[in-house]
Amino acid sequence: MSVSTITSKGQVTIPKKVRERLHLRTGDKLDFHIEDDGSLRVHPIAKKAAEVFGRFARKADRARSPRQMKQRLREAFRQGRI
């Protein structure tokens, strides 16, 4: 289990093992989602739009809404494809 403390400014240091496992670097963005049961899910957001666009553009068989694209990105992160 990895534990962090929230600072007075609301900041948290992500433990090194977690950063390494998720391939997080300085400047990366994270998406926070609060589940209905009160648990918190954190997902990294794509580092480069060109990289993400290239992965989905080849597989695209139809136009997707921004909401559908965001959902596909989250699934790709969960599965370790990005």
Buried (B, 14 or more C-beta within 10 A) or exposed (E): EEEEEEEEEEEEEBEEEEBEEBEBEEEBEEEEEEEEEEEEEEBBBBBEEEEBEEBBEEEEEEEEEEEEBEEBBBEBBEEEEB
